[in-house]
Amino acid sequence: MVRALRHWLETHELPAIIVAVLGVVVALSVLMVVGGYFAVTP
């Protein structure tokens, strides 16, 4: 499993990094929006 993941990252370095960064940014923004909504609603 780890070897296969390492091999995939070596062959797809830049797209994998871009997808990971975009995924983290989208997840954090959704979390902030949902958390803010629940913080504001009584």
Beta strands, then each sheet from edge to edge (+ up, - down):
end
